[in-house]
């Protein structure tokens, strides 16, 4: 299945389009909110493994509905070394199926669901992670891409 095209701004206001990364593996991970415990652990995991992703020519892009300015503060606070994209109208979040009903402390509401999409160098969806453990996710994704690269 073909990955949905997008263009979104990162924490520095720079525009990123999926087409910018043609020929590379893309980890497109969706997360609910900057500066929350799980989202921080997940982002720091990708930060800590980024050199290994880069060695394999893999791009990591985080996406949430938080604003560019909130992303900037989050990125600065945790020294994130990859783009985190702002989708305030959650159009791309919805297009990738990462928007839906959630429960927190007995309350139900709509929001971003933690989900990751692996996009292969031809722009096709290679794998979808519906259940994400923020503590080990970055390493798991890296291992999976290495396996997928061997299969191709």
Z-matrix of the N, CA and C atoms (Angstrom, degrees):
N
C 1 1.447
C 2 1.534 1 109.07
N 3 1.302 2 115.10 1 137.65
C 4 1.468 3 122.09 2 -178.37
C 5 1.532 4 110.23 3 -73.68
N 6 1.327 5 117.07 4 139.20
C 7 1.464 6 122.15 5 176.59
C 8 1.525 7 109.54 6 -75.26
N 9 1.307 8 116.00 7 142.79
C 10 1.469 9 123.39 8 179.58
C 11 1.528 10 109.62 9 -69.51
N 12 1.327 11 116.61 10 129.37
C 13 1.469 12 121.36 11 177.51
C 14 1.528 13 109.86 12 -67.19
N 15 1.324 14 115.98 13 149.97
C 16 1.465 15 119.53 14 177.18
C 17 1.521 16 109.61 15 -154.89
N 18 1.320 17 114.90 16 160.55
C 19 1.454 18 123.40 17 169.06
C 20 1.522 19 105.89 18 -142.44
N 21 1.341 20 115.92 19 119.20
C 22 1.466 21 122.09 20 -179.20
C 23 1.527 22 109.18 21 -138.32
N 24 1.329 23 116.07 22 159.26
C 25 1.467 24 121.49 23 178.56
C 26 1.522 25 110.90 24 -93.45
N 27 1.341 26 114.92 25 144.22
C 28 1.466 27 119.83 26 178.49
C 29 1.533 28 110.52 27 -92.76
N 30 1.323 29 115.54 28 -171.74
C 31 1.463 30 122.38 29 -176.51
C 32 1.526 31 113.16 30 -64.48
N 33 1.311 32 117.78 31 -15.40
C 34 1.465 33 121.26 32 177.73
C 35 1.527 34 111.89 33 -105.65
N 36 1.333 35 116.34 34 6.72
C 37 1.458 36 120.84 35 179.30
C 38 1.516 37 113.84 36 83.97
N 39 1.354 38 117.46 37 3.66
C 40 1.468 39 120.86 38 178.45
C 41 1.517 40 110.00 39 -80.04
N 42 1.314 41 114.58 40 142.83
C 43 1.460 42 122.09 41 -178.40
C 44 1.526 43 110.77 42 -84.95
N 45 1.334 44 116.02 43 137.04
C 46 1.469 45 122.10 44 177.24
C 47 1.521 46 108.43 45 -128.77
N 48 1.313 47 116.23 46 130.35
C 49 1.467 48 122.45 47 175.54
C 50 1.519 49 108.73 48 -118.85
N 51 1.301 50 116.64 49 149.17
C 52 1.461 51 119.78 50 177.56
C 53 1.528 52 109.94 51 -57.08
N 54 1.322 53 116.37 52 -37.80
C 55 1.475 54 120.43 53 -178.69
C 56 1.537 55 112.61 54 -62.49
N 57 1.339 56 117.71 55 -20.49
C 58 1.468 57 121.46 56 177.36
C 59 1.528 58 111.00 57 -63.56
N 60 1.327 59 116.49 58 -22.39
C 61 1.468 60 121.30 59 -172.12
C 62 1.526 61 112.91 60 -111.71
N 63 1.323 62 116.53 61 19.34
C 64 1.457 63 120.70 62 177.13
C 65 1.531 64 109.17 63 -56.21
N 66 1.321 65 116.44 64 135.13
C 67 1.453 66 120.94 65 -179.23
C 68 1.521 67 113.42 66 91.53
N 69 1.330 68 117.01 67 -1.59
C 70 1.468 69 121.40 68 179.02
C 71 1.521 70 109.86 69 -124.49
N 72 1.309 71 115.14 70 155.40
C 73 1.466 72 120.42 71 169.36
C 74 1.516 73 107.58 72 -73.82
N 75 1.331 74 116.85 73 140.40
C 76 1.464 75 121.67 74 178.39
C 77 1.523 76 108.73 75 -125.45
N 78 1.327 77 115.46 76 128.10
C 79 1.462 78 122.27 77 171.10
C 80 1.520 79 105.29 78 -98.97
N 81 1.316 80 116.90 79 109.97
C 82 1.458 81 122.69 80 179.70
C 83 1.522 82 106.39 81 -107.70
N 84 1.328 83 115.33 82 103.00
C 85 1.465 84 117.28 83 -176.63
C 86 1.523 85 110.35 84 -111.76
N 87 1.322 86 114.50 85 133.65
C 88 1.455 87 123.22 86 -178.84
C 89 1.519 88 108.68 87 -103.20
N 90 1.312 89 116.20 88 135.03
C 91 1.463 90 120.58 89 -179.38
C 92 1.526 91 109.66 90 -140.07
N 93 1.342 92 116.72 91 152.03
C 94 1.461 93 120.07 92 -173.12
C 95 1.529 94 116.84 93 -67.91
N 96 1.345 95 118.38 94 -48.88
C 97 1.456 96 117.54 95 -170.00
C 98 1.523 97 112.19 96 -159.93
N 99 1.333 98 115.44 97 136.81
C 100 1.464 99 121.29 98 175.27
C 101 1.535 100 110.13 99 -59.91
N 102 1.335 101 115.10 100 147.90
C 103 1.466 102 122.88 101 173.16
C 104 1.528 103 115.57 102 65.56
N 105 1.323 104 117.86 103 18.80
C 106 1.459 105 120.19 104 171.88
C 107 1.533 106 106.87 105 -99.66
N 108 1.328 107 118.05 106 155.53
C 109 1.473 108 119.64 107 -172.04
C 110 1.530 109 115.07 108 -54.83
N 111 1.333 110 118.58 109 -52.40
C 112 1.469 111 120.84 110 -178.30
C 113 1.519 112 112.55 111 -65.09
N 114 1.311 113 116.33 112 -41.53
C 115 1.467 114 120.47 113 -178.48
C 116 1.525 115 111.09 114 -67.95
N 117 1.325 116 116.55 115 -36.05
C 118 1.453 117 120.74 116 177.50
C 119 1.529 118 110.23 117 -66.78
N 120 1.338 119 117.03 118 -45.21
C 121 1.475 120 120.49 119 178.49
C 122 1.530 121 111.13 120 -60.21
N 123 1.339 122 116.01 121 -42.38
C 124 1.461 123 119.91 122 -179.34
C 125 1.530 124 110.68 123 -64.65
N 126 1.330 125 116.83 124 -47.97
C 127 1.468 126 121.24 125 -179.44
C 128 1.532 127 110.82 126 -61.61
N 129 1.326 128 116.82 127 -42.36
C 130 1.472 129 120.16 128 179.90
C 131 1.529 130 111.27 129 -67.87
N 132 1.325 131 117.17 130 -31.27
C 133 1.465 132 120.33 131 174.52
C 134 1.515 133 110.98 132 -62.93
N 135 1.333 134 116.74 133 -46.46
C 136 1.471 135 119.37 134 177.63
C 137 1.528 136 110.31 135 -65.04
N 138 1.321 137 116.95 136 -38.88
C 139 1.478 138 120.61 137 177.44
C 140 1.534 139 109.99 138 -58.34
N 141 1.333 140 115.96 139 -47.67
C 142 1.464 141 120.48 140 -175.18
C 143 1.536 142 113.08 141 -68.83
N 144 1.319 143 117.24 142 -26.07
C 145 1.468 144 121.02 143 -179.88
C 146 1.530 145 112.62 144 -100.16
N 147 1.346 146 117.61 145 2.24
C 148 1.463 147 119.53 146 -171.98
C 149 1.531 148 113.11 147 -58.94
N 150 1.312 149 118.49 148 -36.74
C 151 1.473 150 118.85 149 -179.40
C 152 1.528 151 110.13 150 -62.92
N 153 1.331 152 117.26 151 -35.52
C 154 1.464 153 120.14 152 178.25
C 155 1.532 154 111.12 153 -71.44
N 156 1.341 155 116.51 154 -37.88
C 157 1.468 156 119.60 155 175.35
C 158 1.526 157 109.24 156 -62.57
N 159 1.325 158 116.46 157 -44.92
C 160 1.467 159 121.28 158 -177.79
C 161 1.526 160 111.70 159 -62.41
N 162 1.336 161 116.93 160 -39.46
C 163 1.479 162 121.10 161 178.19
C 164 1.518 163 111.25 162 -58.74
N 165 1.327 164 116.34 163 -32.03
C 166 1.467 165 121.86 164 -179.74
C 167 1.532 166 111.62 165 -91.76
N 168 1.350 167 117.07 166 6.75
C 169 1.469 168 123.00 167 -179.26
C 170 1.529 169 111.70 168 62.11
N 171 1.342 170 115.48 169 41.40
C 172 1.470 171 122.66 170 -179.65
C 173 1.525 172 108.29 171 -109.38
N 174 1.334 173 116.13 172 133.20
C 175 1.454 174 122.98 173 178.71
C 176 1.526 175 108.61 174 -98.76
N 177 1.332 176 116.08 175 136.40
C 178 1.465 177 121.56 176 175.93
C 179 1.526 178 107.93 177 -111.68
N 180 1.345 179 115.79 178 128.52
C 181 1.457 180 122.20 179 176.92
C 182 1.523 181 108.51 180 -131.32
N 183 1.324 182 116.64 181 121.75
C 184 1.458 183 121.11 182 173.24
C 185 1.515 184 108.87 183 -92.98
N 186 1.339 185 117.42 184 149.74
C 187 1.468 186 121.32 185 179.26
C 188 1.527 187 109.33 186 -139.71
N 189 1.336 188 115.84 187 130.16
C 190 1.462 189 120.89 188 169.32
C 191 1.529 190 107.78 189 -145.41
N 192 1.333 191 115.30 190 174.29
C 193 1.462 192 118.80 191 -179.30
C 194 1.525 193 112.19 192 -86.70
N 195 1.337 194 117.06 193 -0.35
C 196 1.462 195 120.24 194 177.61
C 197 1.532 196 110.71 195 -63.33
N 198 1.326 197 115.64 196 155.76
C 199 1.468 198 121.79 197 -177.28
C 200 1.525 199 111.59 198 -72.77
N 201 1.324 200 115.29 199 163.52
C 202 1.461 201 122.00 200 176.21
C 203 1.529 202 109.66 201 -56.65
N 204 1.337 203 117.95 202 -43.13
C 205 1.472 204 120.18 203 -177.75
C 206 1.534 205 111.64 204 -67.44
N 207 1.322 206 118.57 205 -37.91
C 208 1.474 207 120.39 206 174.80
C 209 1.530 208 110.29 207 -65.40
N 210 1.320 209 116.13 208 -41.39
C 211 1.467 210 120.23 209 176.79
C 212 1.532 211 111.09 210 -59.75
N 213 1.323 212 116.78 211 -40.04
C 214 1.471 213 120.93 212 179.77
C 215 1.525 214 110.29 213 -61.01
N 216 1.331 215 116.98 214 -45.66
C 217 1.467 216 121.15 215 -179.97
C 218 1.533 217 110.46 216 -64.21
N 219 1.329 218 116.73 217 -43.26
C 220 1.474 219 122.43 218 179.56
C 221 1.530 220 109.96 219 -62.64
N 222 1.319 221 115.59 220 -46.18
C 223 1.460 222 121.76 221 -179.72
C 224 1.531 223 111.28 222 -62.87
N 225 1.327 224 116.74 223 -44.48
C 226 1.467 225 120.87 224 179.41
C 227 1.529 226 110.86 225 -65.01
N 228 1.325 227 116.88 226 -44.93
C 229 1.469 228 121.89 227 -177.05
C 230 1.528 229 111.86 228 -59.77
N 231 1.347 230 116.34 229 -40.77
C 232 1.468 231 120.58 230 -175.78
C 233 1.530 232 113.32 231 -107.34
N 234 1.340 233 116.04 232 10.42
C 235 1.466 234 121.99 233 177.62
C 236 1.538 235 111.81 234 51.15
N 237 1.341 236 114.80 235 50.02
C 238 1.459 237 119.79 236 179.75
C 239 1.524 238 109.04 237 -71.45
N 240 1.316 239 115.96 238 137.98
C 241 1.463 240 122.39 239 -172.76
C 242 1.529 241 112.25 240 -115.17
N 243 1.321 242 116.29 241 27.19
C 244 1.458 243 122.21 242 178.58
C 245 1.531 244 107.91 243 -147.23
N 246 1.332 245 118.02 244 161.71
C 247 1.455 246 120.80 245 -178.64
C 248 1.532 247 112.52 246 -70.85
N 249 1.327 248 114.78 247 135.08
C 250 1.462 249 120.18 248 167.65
C 251 1.530 250 105.62 249 -116.42
N 252 1.315 251 114.30 250 123.34
C 253 1.467 252 121.29 251 -169.49
C 254 1.520 253 111.38 252 -98.27
N 255 1.309 254 114.43 253 142.95
C 256 1.460 255 121.97 254 -179.01
C 257 1.527 256 110.57 255 -98.88
N 258 1.332 257 115.15 256 124.80
C 259 1.472 258 122.17 257 178.26
C 260 1.529 259 108.48 258 -129.56
N 261 1.361 260 116.82 259 68.34
C 262 1.466 261 120.83 260 -173.33
C 263 1.536 262 114.29 261 -60.87
N 264 1.303 263 116.83 262 -27.48
C 265 1.479 264 119.60 263 178.62
C 266 1.519 265 110.85 264 -92.98
N 267 1.297 266 117.32 265 5.15
C 268 1.471 267 127.98 266 -179.73
C 269 1.523 268 114.86 267 44.74
N 270 1.325 269 116.37 268 36.49
C 271 1.476 270 120.63 269 178.56
C 272 1.529 271 111.54 270 -70.22
N 273 1.322 272 117.03 271 -45.58
C 274 1.474 273 120.77 272 179.88
C 275 1.524 274 109.64 273 -74.04
N 276 1.328 275 115.74 274 -38.47
C 277 1.473 276 120.07 275 176.75
C 278 1.532 277 109.07 276 -56.05
N 279 1.330 278 116.95 277 -45.59
C 280 1.472 279 121.29 278 178.61
C 281 1.524 280 111.54 279 -67.77
N 282 1.330 281 116.87 280 -41.33
C 283 1.466 282 120.92 281 -177.91
C 284 1.530 283 111.71 282 -59.53
N 285 1.329 284 116.59 283 -31.92
C 286 1.462 285 121.62 284 179.90
C 287 1.534 286 112.52 285 -95.48
N 288 1.331 287 116.63 286 9.19
C 289 1.463 288 119.95 287 176.15
C 290 1.513 289 114.40 288 71.92
N 291 1.328 290 117.63 289 25.81
C 292 1.455 291 120.90 290 -178.86
C 293 1.531 292 112.08 291 -105.79
N 294 1.321 293 116.78 292 21.43
C 295 1.470 294 122.15 293 177.60
C 296 1.518 295 107.38 294 -123.64
N 297 1.329 296 116.82 295 132.72
C 298 1.460 297 118.68 296 179.27
C 299 1.510 298 112.10 297 179.14
N 300 1.319 299 114.63 298 -169.71
C 301 1.459 300 121.08 299 -179.22
C 302 1.523 301 110.16 300 -74.77
N 303 1.331 302 114.60 301 137.41
C 304 1.465 303 121.83 302 179.45
C 305 1.519 304 108.35 303 -133.00
N 306 1.325 305 115.56 304 158.62
C 307 1.458 306 121.24 305 174.50
C 308 1.513 307 109.00 306 -122.21
N 309 1.321 308 115.85 307 136.84
C 310 1.458 309 120.42 308 175.75
C 311 1.517 310 107.77 309 -149.27
N 312 1.323 311 116.01 310 121.92
C 313 1.466 312 122.77 311 179.81
C 314 1.529 313 111.34 312 51.82
N 315 1.333 314 115.71 313 45.10
C 316 1.455 315 121.39 314 176.49
C 317 1.517 316 115.44 315 78.09
N 318 1.304 317 117.28 316 0.58
C 319 1.465 318 121.31 317 -178.41
C 320 1.520 319 109.02 318 -106.62
N 321 1.335 320 116.99 319 138.74
C 322 1.464 321 121.32 320 176.15
C 323 1.521 322 109.66 321 -104.66
N 324 1.320 323 115.35 322 139.78
C 325 1.462 324 120.36 323 -179.96
C 326 1.520 325 108.97 324 -159.57
N 327 1.339 326 115.66 325 163.27
C 328 1.468 327 120.29 326 175.35
C 329 1.516 328 108.99 327 -88.39
N 330 1.327 329 115.52 328 142.59
C 331 1.456 330 118.84 329 178.29
C 332 1.517 331 111.40 330 -173.91
N 333 1.322 332 114.42 331 -175.18
C 334 1.461 333 120.93 332 179.92
C 335 1.525 334 109.61 333 -77.55
N 336 1.306 335 114.77 334 131.04
C 337 1.453 336 122.80 335 177.94
C 338 1.526 337 107.27 336 -96.99
N 339 1.322 338 116.24 337 133.85
C 340 1.467 339 120.22 338 178.62
C 341 1.535 340 108.38 339 -64.61
N 342 1.322 341 115.59 340 119.10
C 343 1.464 342 121.22 341 -174.98
C 344 1.526 343 108.11 342 -157.02
N 345 1.316 344 116.70 343 146.95
C 346 1.469 345 120.40 344 178.19
C 347 1.517 346 109.88 345 -129.25
N 348 1.322 347 114.89 346 139.27
C 349 1.456 348 122.52 347 178.45
C 350 1.534 349 107.85 348 -118.74
N 351 1.328 350 116.49 349 127.18
C 352 1.462 351 120.91 350 172.75
C 353 1.515 352 107.91 351 -96.39
N 354 1.312 353 115.79 352 126.17
C 355 1.462 354 121.57 353 -179.12
C 356 1.529 355 107.54 354 -114.37
N 357 1.326 356 115.78 355 126.97
C 358 1.467 357 119.57 356 -177.25
C 359 1.533 358 110.87 357 -79.16
N 360 1.323 359 117.80 358 171.08
C 361 1.471 360 121.09 359 -176.39
C 362 1.535 361 114.70 360 -60.76
N 363 1.326 362 117.55 361 -17.06
C 364 1.472 363 120.23 362 178.30
C 365 1.525 364 112.43 363 -92.98
N 366 1.343 365 116.84 364 1.43
C 367 1.464 366 120.36 365 178.18
C 368 1.517 367 114.21 366 88.44
N 369 1.334 368 116.97 367 16.46
C 370 1.467 369 120.99 368 178.38
C 371 1.524 370 110.14 369 -102.30
N 372 1.316 371 115.59 370 149.59
C 373 1.459 372 120.34 371 176.64
C 374 1.524 373 108.35 372 -74.35
N 375 1.332 374 115.67 373 119.52
C 376 1.465 375 121.52 374 -177.86
C 377 1.523 376 111.98 375 -95.10
N 378 1.349 377 116.61 376 -30.35
C 379 1.461 378 120.37 377 -178.58
C 380 1.519 379 108.98 378 -162.48
N 381 1.340 380 115.14 379 146.70
C 382 1.462 381 121.78 380 176.86
C 383 1.525 382 107.92 381 -123.43
N 384 1.318 383 116.29 382 131.12
C 385 1.464 384 122.25 383 175.40
C 386 1.523 385 107.88 384 -104.35
N 387 1.314 386 116.18 385 108.91
C 388 1.469 387 121.33 386 179.07
C 389 1.527 388 110.79 387 -86.33
N 390 1.311 389 116.28 388 -34.42
C 391 1.471 390 121.89 389 -179.63
C 392 1.525 391 107.45 390 -112.67
N 393 1.311 392 116.19 391 116.58
C 394 1.453 393 121.06 392 -174.43
C 395 1.524 394 110.08 393 -120.14
N 396 1.332 395 116.02 394 128.23
C 397 1.458 396 121.58 395 171.89
C 398 1.528 397 106.39 396 -99.71
N 399 1.348 398 117.60 397 107.76
C 400 1.468 399 120.25 398 -174.77
C 401 1.531 400 114.86 399 -57.14
N 402 1.329 401 117.32 400 -26.07
C 403 1.466 402 120.60 401 -176.47
C 404 1.525 403 113.11 402 -70.76
N 405 1.332 404 117.55 403 -31.93
C 406 1.476 405 120.89 404 -173.97
C 407 1.527 406 113.11 405 -122.68
N 408 1.325 407 116.41 406 3.59
C 409 1.458 408 120.26 407 -170.65
C 410 1.529 409 114.06 408 -61.73
N 411 1.324 410 117.82 409 -46.45
C 412 1.472 411 120.34 410 -176.50
C 413 1.526 412 110.93 411 -58.49
N 414 1.305 413 117.19 412 -46.38
C 415 1.466 414 120.83 413 -179.31
C 416 1.534 415 110.99 414 -65.95
N 417 1.330 416 116.06 415 -38.95
C 418 1.470 417 121.23 416 178.17
C 419 1.532 418 110.50 417 -61.56
N 420 1.318 419 117.21 418 -45.56
C 421 1.469 420 121.83 419 -179.77
C 422 1.527 421 110.32 420 -63.24
N 423 1.322 422 116.93 421 -44.38
C 424 1.463 423 121.13 422 179.35
C 425 1.528 424 110.71 423 -59.35
N 426 1.319 425 117.02 424 -46.19
C 427 1.468 426 121.49 425 178.56
C 428 1.527 427 111.18 426 -61.29
N 429 1.334 428 116.44 427 -42.43
C 430 1.460 429 120.80 428 -179.36
C 431 1.530 430 112.11 429 -64.39
N 432 1.331 431 116.63 430 -41.05
C 433 1.464 432 119.39 431 179.90
C 434 1.524 433 110.02 432 -65.14
N 435 1.319 434 116.80 433 -41.10
C 436 1.470 435 119.43 434 177.82
C 437 1.519 436 111.37 435 -59.10
N 438 1.331 437 116.94 436 -40.30
C 439 1.467 438 120.75 437 176.43
C 440 1.529 439 111.29 438 -65.21
N 441 1.327 440 116.14 439 -44.53
C 442 1.480 441 119.94 440 179.55
C 443 1.523 442 111.30 441 -63.43
N 444 1.327 443 117.33 442 -36.65
C 445 1.466 444 120.62 443 178.81
C 446 1.529 445 110.84 444 -64.75
N 447 1.315 446 117.48 445 -37.39
C 448 1.462 447 121.26 446 178.74
C 449 1.520 448 111.75 447 -67.37
N 450 1.341 449 116.21 448 -32.89
C 451 1.469 450 121.12 449 -178.68
C 452 1.517 451 111.90 450 -71.97
N 453 1.330 452 117.82 451 -25.45
C 454 1.476 453 120.86 452 -174.40
C 455 1.498 454 112.05 453 -89.40
